[in-house]
Amino acid sequence: MKPSHMKSAPSQQRRFFAFATLLISVSTTAIDGAAISIALPTLADQFGLQSATALWVVNVYQLVVVASMLSMAALGDILGLRRVYLFGLATFTVMAGLSALAPSFGWLLFFRAIQGLAAASIMSLNFSLLRSTVPAQYLGRAMGLMAMSVAVAASIGPTLAGALLTLGPWHWIFALSFGLGALATVIGFFSLPETDNPRRPFDFPSAGLSALTFGCLLLGVSAIGHQMSRPLFVGLFVLGIGAGLVLYWRLRDKQNPLLPLDLLRIPIFALSVTASLCAFCAQMIAYVSLPFHLQDTLGFSVFQAGAVLGAWPLAIVCTAPISGMLSDRLPPGLIGCFGLGTLAIGLGMLAAQSSDVGALEIAWRLGLCGVGFALFQTPNNRTILGSAPSGRSGAAGGAQALARLIGQALGTALATLALSRFATDATIMALVIACGFSAVGAVVSALRRGPISMSA
């Protein structure tokens, strides 16, 4: 029996190209993120900025993504996954091109903000479209391949960014995202499947409250990291918490709410989303803080730093297919606990290493982190989608992506806080915080019980 959210089963050839579109799209966002992290010191030098100020290129993108994530997921359920996804992909591509041509840091931030709005539709609907594209019995393996493609992109990203920055200006980083995004848009236009769209209105007040809640809370954390005035970040926290309470009161009894309170009442769904937030927070703290440590403290070149940091996603590449197969056979809580426990050990070893450590010693510790992260990611994503009804695929995918982006944005903010508040040992403090988040995620993951069966 066909799932209710699909209009018709696509042909085998169309499935192939649709899957290729999803892989290219999500890989493009991964390359974009990894490349920008490596380019941060270069952007700081180019525009005459402090390290913490240059991080706004990452912060503003993540803030907009998080603030609009649930709205994009809801629009996907209402207007159609394909339509919203393609519009977001095309907009992401155009903004990448404009970022490459940005004449000033202010214009770059503006284009990155719009690009973040577009990226929200890609990230929130990617797994939902995957569920509409791949037969249920192959979904775990497809998620493993997608995790591997993201890891390949993230592995290539730092090295490729280092090579591009060695050979040319920072503009080339965004030109790369433009080319890949254009390719994915063309293929996706002819291959992505149509989905049934329930006839219900878009909840504009809830969308505004959602953006206000997550935007203010994360901006408040960023404000602390950037040493802004106390009244400002306190006011942001108060406004964000207040908006969140109003949003909860508004949606608590609604069917198919924009904020998926109905799904969060499912224990294994809520635990999986929480574990995902912890994992991505830990990962992003390391990704943001280590480039400055490698280049400014240890004296690595941009290319050397990119090559060393590539050990983490390279380990994900090697581990993701195994993780995908395990997710079809073993309880997700067991795999997730072991994976995040391994990640915590790797981060702890990075924090404890001496200041004169060589590139190989750093690389194998990063590789251990990558193995642990890969073992966690695919089973956890499968659990999030599998524990939600098929009619709430968009909401489940949005919650999964929102947890990832909140974790990444929180990780960026905490890394910014460490870099700005600690003159010495800033990276060590950041890695200790990352280790703590990973350990908490391992405990949360262990609380899950039983396997998940993915319905079509």
C-alpha positions in Angstrom: 0.0 0.0 0.0 1.4 3.4 -0.9 2.0 5.9 1.8 -0.7 8.6 2.1 1.8 11.4 1.7 2.9 10.3 -1.8 0.8 10.9 -5.0 2.3 8.0 -6.9 5.3 5.8 -6.8 8.1 7.3 -8.9 9.9 5.2 -11.5 13.2 3.6 -10.7 15.0 6.1 -12.9 13.3 9.0 -11.3 14.0 7.6 -7.8 17.7 7.5 -8.7 17.8 11.2 -9.9 15.7 12.3 -7.0 18.0 10.6 -4.5 21.0 12.2 -6.3 19.3 15.6 -5.9 18.9 15.1 -2.2 22.5 13.9 -1.9 23.9 16.9 -3.8 21.8 19.4 -2.0 22.6 18.2 1.5 26.3 17.8 0.5 26.3 21.4 -0.8 25.1 22.7 2.6 27.8 20.6 4.3 30.5 21.8 2.0 29.3 25.4 2.5 29.5 25.1 6.3 32.8 23.3 6.4 34.4 25.7 4.0 33.2 28.8 5.8 34.7 27.5 9.1 38.1 27.2 7.4 37.7 30.6 5.8 36.9 32.5 9.0 40.5 33.5 9.8 40.9 34.7 6.2 37.6 36.7 6.3 38.8 38.3 9.6 42.1 39.4 7.9 40.3 40.5 4.7 37.8 42.8 6.5 40.0 43.8 9.4 37.9 42.1 12.0 38.4 40.3 15.3 38.0 36.5 15.3 34.7 36.7 17.3 33.3 39.3 14.9 34.1 37.2 11.8 32.0 34.4 13.4 28.9 36.4 12.6 29.1 35.0 9.0 28.3 31.6 10.7 26.0 33.0 13.4 23.7 35.0 11.2 23.2 32.1 8.9 22.4 29.7 11.7 20.1 32.1 13.5 17.9 32.6 10.4 17.9 28.9 9.7 16.8 28.0 13.2 14.2 30.8 13.4 12.6 29.7 10.1 13.0 25.9 10.3 9.6 25.0 11.7 7.8 27.4 9.3 9.6 25.8 6.3 8.6 22.4 7.5 5.0 23.4 7.9 5.0 25.0 4.4 6.3 21.8 3.0 3.4 19.8 4.5 0.9 22.4 3.2 2.2 23.5 -0.2 4.1 20.3 -1.1 7.5 19.1 -0.2 8.8 19.3 -3.7 7.7 22.9 -4.3 9.1 24.4 -1.1 12.3 22.3 -1.4 13.0 23.5 -5.0 12.3 27.1 -4.2 14.6 27.0 -1.2 17.4 25.2 -3.2 17.2 27.8 -6.0 17.3 30.7 -3.5 20.2 29.1 -1.7 22.1 29.0 -5.0 21.4 32.6 -6.0 22.4 33.8 -2.5 25.7 31.9 -2.7 26.5 33.6 -6.0 25.7 37.0 -4.5 27.8 36.2 -1.4 30.7 35.6 -3.8 30.2 39.1 -5.2 29.6 40.8 -1.8 31.5 44.2 -1.7 31.6 44.5 2.1 31.2 42.5 5.2 27.7 44.0 5.8 26.5 42.9 2.4 28.0 39.4 3.0 26.0 39.1 6.2 22.8 40.2 4.4 23.2 37.6 1.7 24.0 34.9 4.3 20.9 35.7 6.2 18.7 35.2 3.1 20.7 32.1 2.3 19.9 30.8 5.8 16.2 31.2 5.1 16.6 29.2 2.0 18.7 26.6 3.7 16.0 26.0 6.3 13.7 24.6 3.6 16.4 22.2 2.3 17.4 21.0 5.8 13.8 20.6 7.1 12.5 18.7 4.1 15.4 16.7 3.0 14.7 13.6 5.0 10.9 13.9 4.4 11.5 13.8 0.7 13.9 10.9 1.2 11.0 9.0 2.8 8.9 9.8 -0.2 11.6 8.6 -2.6 13.2 5.5 -1.2 11.2 2.3 -0.4 10.8 1.7 3.4 12.9 -1.5 3.4 15.9 0.5 2.1 15.4 3.6 4.1 18.1 2.8 6.8 20.7 2.2 4.1 19.7 5.3 2.2 20.1 7.4 5.3 23.5 5.8 5.8 24.5 6.7 2.2 23.2 10.3 2.9 25.2 10.5 6.1 28.2 9.2 4.1 27.7 11.8 1.4 27.5 14.6 3.9 30.7 13.2 5.5 32.4 13.1 2.2 31.4 16.7 1.5 32.5 17.8 5.0 35.7 15.8 4.5 36.4 17.5 1.2 35.2 20.9 2.3 38.1 21.9 4.6 40.7 20.6 2.3 39.1 22.1 -0.8 38.6 25.4 1.0 42.2 25.4 2.1 43.3 24.8 -1.5 40.9 27.5 -2.9 42.1 30.0 -0.3 45.7 29.2 -1.1 45.2 29.7 -4.9 42.6 32.5 -4.9 40.4 34.9 -2.8 37.7 34.0 -0.3 35.0 34.6 -3.0 35.7 31.2 -4.5 34.3 29.5 -1.5 30.8 30.8 -2.3 31.2 30.3 -6.0 31.7 26.6 -5.3 28.3 26.4 -3.5 26.7 28.3 -6.4 27.8 25.7 -8.9 26.8 22.7 -6.9 23.4 24.3 -6.0 22.7 25.1 -9.6 23.3 21.4 -10.6 21.0 20.1 -7.8 18.3 22.6 -8.8 18.2 21.5 -12.4 18.2 17.7 -11.6 15.6 18.1 -8.8 13.2 20.0 -11.1 12.8 17.0 -13.3 13.0 14.2 -10.6 11.7 15.1 -7.2 8.4 13.4 -6.4 5.1 15.2 -5.9 3.3 14.8 -2.6 -0.3 15.1 -1.4 -0.9 18.4 0.3 -3.5 18.6 3.1 -5.9 21.6 2.8 -5.2 23.6 5.9 -4.1 27.3 6.3 -0.6 28.3 7.3 -0.4 29.5 10.9 1.3 32.9 10.5 1.0 33.9 14.2 2.7 30.7 15.3 5.4 31.1 12.7 6.1 34.5 14.0 6.2 33.3 17.6 8.5 30.4 16.6 10.9 32.7 14.9 10.9 35.1 17.8 11.4 32.3 20.3 14.4 30.5 18.7 15.9 33.7 17.2 15.9 35.6 20.4 17.2 32.8 22.6 20.1 31.9 20.2 20.8 35.6 19.6 21.0 36.1 23.3 23.6 33.3 23.6 25.5 34.9 20.8 25.3 38.3 22.4 27.0 36.9 25.5 29.8 35.4 23.4 30.3 38.7 21.6 30.4 40.6 24.9 27.4 42.8 24.2 25.7 44.7 27.0 24.0 42.8 29.8 20.6 44.5 29.3 20.6 43.5 25.6 21.1 39.7 26.1 18.9 39.6 29.2 16.2 41.3 27.2 16.6 38.8 24.4 16.3 35.9 26.8 13.2 37.4 28.4 11.6 38.1 25.0 12.5 34.6 23.7 11.1 32.8 26.7 8.0 34.9 26.7 7.3 34.2 23.1 7.9 30.5 23.7 5.4 30.4 26.4 2.8 32.1 24.3 3.6 29.7 21.4 3.1 26.7 23.7 -0.2 28.0 25.0 -1.4 28.7 21.5 -0.5 25.2 20.1 -1.0 23.0 23.1 -4.4 21.6 21.9 -4.1 22.0 18.2 -3.9 19.2 15.6 -0.8 19.2 13.5 0.8 22.2 15.3 3.7 24.1 13.7 5.8 23.3 16.8 5.4 19.5 16.8 4.2 19.2 20.4 2.2 16.1 19.4 5.4 14.4 18.3 7.4 15.5 21.3 4.9 13.7 23.5 6.2 10.5 22.0 9.1 9.6 24.5 11.5 8.0 22.0 11.0 10.9 19.6 11.7 13.5 22.3 14.8 11.6 23.5 16.1 11.2 20.0 15.7 14.9 19.2 17.4 15.8 22.5 20.4 13.5 21.8 20.7 15.0 18.3 20.9 18.5 19.7 23.7 17.5 22.1 25.7 15.7 19.4 25.6 18.5 16.9 26.4 21.1 19.6 29.5 19.1 20.6 30.5 18.8 16.9 30.1 22.4 16.1 32.1 23.6 19.1 35.0 21.6 17.8 34.5 22.6 14.2 34.5 26.4 15.1 37.2 26.5 17.7 39.8 24.2 16.2 40.6 26.2 13.0 41.7 29.2 15.1 43.8 26.9 17.4 45.5 25.1 14.5 46.3 28.2 12.5 46.9 30.9 15.2 48.3 28.8 18.0 50.1 25.8 16.3 51.1 27.8 13.2 49.4 25.5 10.6 48.8 26.8 7.1 45.2 27.1 5.9 45.8 24.0 3.7 47.3 22.0 6.6 44.5 22.9 9.0 41.9 21.9 6.4 43.6 18.6 5.8 43.8 17.8 9.5 40.2 18.7 10.2 39.2 16.5 7.3 40.0 13.4 9.5 36.7 13.8 11.4 34.4 13.6 8.3 36.7 11.1 6.6 36.1 8.8 9.6 32.3 9.3 9.1 32.7 8.3 5.5 34.2 5.0 6.5 31.7 4.3 9.4 28.4 5.6 8.0 27.6 2.5 5.8 28.2 0.3 8.8 26.0 2.5 10.9 23.3 2.4 8.3 23.2 -1.4 8.3 23.3 -1.6 12.1 20.4 0.8 12.3 18.2 -1.8 10.6 19.3 -4.5 13.1 20.1 -3.2 16.5 18.3 -0.9 19.1 19.0 2.7 18.3 19.6 3.5 22.0 22.4 1.0 22.2 24.2 2.2 19.1 23.6 5.9 19.9 25.0 5.6 23.5 28.1 3.8 22.2 28.6 6.4 19.4 28.3 9.5 21.6 30.4 7.9 24.3 33.1 7.4 21.7 32.7 11.0 20.6 33.1 12.2 24.2 36.3 10.2 24.6 37.8 11.6 21.4 36.9 15.2 22.4 38.4 14.7 25.9 41.6 13.4 24.3 41.7 16.5 22.1 41.3 18.7 25.1 44.0 16.9 27.0 46.7 16.9 24.3 49.8 19.0 24.7 50.5 22.2 22.9 53.4 20.8 20.8 51.4 17.9 19.5 51.8 17.0 15.8 49.3 16.8 12.9 49.0 13.0 13.0 48.3 13.0 16.7 45.5 15.5 16.2 44.1 13.7 13.2 43.6 10.3 14.8 41.8 11.9 17.7 39.5 13.7 15.3 39.0 10.4 13.5 37.9 8.8 16.7 35.4 11.6 17.1 34.1 11.0 13.6 33.6 7.2 14.2 31.5 8.0 17.3 29.5 10.6 15.6 28.7 8.4 12.6 27.6 5.5 14.8 25.1 7.8 16.4 23.8 9.8 13.5 22.1 7.4 11.1 20.3 5.3 13.7 19.1 8.4 15.5 17.8 10.0 12.3 16.0 6.8 11.4 14.4 6.7 14.9 13.1 10.3 14.6 11.4 9.6 11.3 10.3 6.1 12.2 8.6 7.1 15.4 6.4 9.8 13.7 3.2 9.1 11.6 3.7 9.3 7.9 1.3 12.3 7.6 3.7 14.2 9.9 6.8 13.5 7.9 7.4 17.2 7.2 7.1 18.0 10.9 9.4 15.1 11.9 12.0 16.2 9.4 11.7 19.8 10.6 12.2 18.7 14.2 15.2 16.7 13.3 16.7 19.5 11.3 15.8 22.1 14.0 17.5 20.0 16.7 20.6 19.8 14.5 20.6 23.5 13.8 19.9 24.5 17.3 22.8 22.3 18.4 25.1 23.8 15.8 24.0 27.4 16.6 24.4 26.8 20.3 27.8 25.2 19.6 28.9 28.2 17.6 27.7 30.6 20.3 29.5 28.6 23.0 32.7 28.5 20.9 32.4 32.2 20.4 32.0 32.7 24.2 35.2 30.6 24.8 37.2 32.4 22.2 36.2 35.9 23.5 36.3 35.3 27.2 39.5 33.2 27.6 42.8 34.7 26.4 44.6 31.4 26.9 43.4 27.9 26.6 40.2 29.0 24.8 40.1 25.9 22.6 40.7 23.6 25.5 37.7 25.2 27.4 35.6 24.8 24.3 36.5 21.2 23.8 35.7 20.4 27.5 32.3 21.9 27.0 31.8 19.8 23.8 32.9 16.7 25.7 30.2 17.4 28.3 27.4 17.8 25.7 28.5 14.5 24.1 28.4 12.7 27.4 24.9 14.1 28.2 23.7 12.9 24.8 25.1 9.4 25.4 23.1 9.2 28.6 19.9 10.5 26.9 20.4 8.0 24.0 20.7 5.1 26.5 17.3 5.9 27.9 15.7 4.8 24.6 14.3 1.3 24.6 13.5 -1.1 21.8 13.8 -1.1 18.0 12.0 1.2 15.6 10.0 -0.2 12.6 9.8 2.3 9.7 6.5 2.2 8.0 6.1 3.2 4.4 
